[in-house]
Amino acid sequence: MWAAVLACGPGAMLSYQAAAEVAGLTDKRASMTHVTVPSERRIARPPGLVVHYSSRARQALHPVRLPPQTRIEETILDLACAATRLDDACGWVTAGVGRRLTNEVRLRQSMAERDQIRWRPELAELLSPASTGMHSPLEWRYHRDVERPHGLPGGTRQALARRGDHNEYRDTLYKAYGLALELDGRVAHPGDRRWADIRRDGS
């Protein structure tokens, strides 16, 4: 990662999948290393790198993290804008919030600073106060396509529950009805989080 940044010269920083990897936004290794360079510079692309040019490079740079990399909010929005499917765009947002790397307020502020945002209306809705606590695209779809259009009562999202000697969180808790809703599957909880939910539900 350091070699990639140094090869691209002054002002370069890890971005997109590379920044997501080093920040803990994803557990997947990127097949290519992405680097963003200030738009006033042009470089010969080093082999094995994907180079992006940005007029907002200085604003996007994380102030202290090394290797130089985009701030987590910028990384999330870059990846969301590059997504070809809305679910993938929402997945980057919910991953950042669900892993407690950022929050809805900071993401809304970062969105407001950008002139062009793909999926802006949908992401704005996902980041609205009414959607607070949604940690997966499936939870957002449930709220958008089931709970709201059918006039269901609003539940408490990521509700704290105690099981034995440890804490757990329910996707949505309808306390007045004694009902906890869990949204499972690859879309909701990829990788090890999905199997953790399956083991919990079976216990």
Steps between C-alpha positions, in 0.01 A plus 500: 500500500782738585676416174184581304463842663869587461501390136222751424688794650399808704141518623420139415287292736337159518135512398199287404556128576857554624390762753205280600736211568743691722217674688320174581196582287534167320667169577569426133839556340475727196625349174642840398633783715310826452678833547358852468719786376422876497342590165763763421757221462523231232716193539595192303297225667728255679426134419240338725342826616170673425553877506215746564525877464307728734461875540402426862813303588609736776158497667477122462836422662486356851695740724708242690464141378788333321555398229327815367138414427161652447282567805254220570201713394670580169589135449141390560356761264760426231408132508126570516522729197701237309248224581292371209216381726313693766533211747879515465501877554286461812721216614806726521306754705352246740839326537663825610227576752458139615873462565494830691759659271280804448140612552206636306569863595856499365392323183221752440751783543739339252218449250406868525855598407481316168335640190454161335381192685358194330194362681470828696124477579528139614813559708348813653200293608726226638692760702194685624411500872206270421741233380745515790622158613475319166809285464433320173332557161236242597405695814459813286291313244279361777439853630444644152296219339322332793485701821425843358261426207293262713471744789670271749603653831860614518729273697822561693796414277811330635321453832725381781410160648669286762558127447682325783816693571524695174317772307328456166325740266165438332462638148156640589311467827125564526497519877127567538427173317778288651640443152862507381570500125827364358589543134752233403670378184790599279347838414440586864813363667777379270775266612551417866229739622237294316605175669517669838134597454405147395669348806332756729153439352539125544603522864 
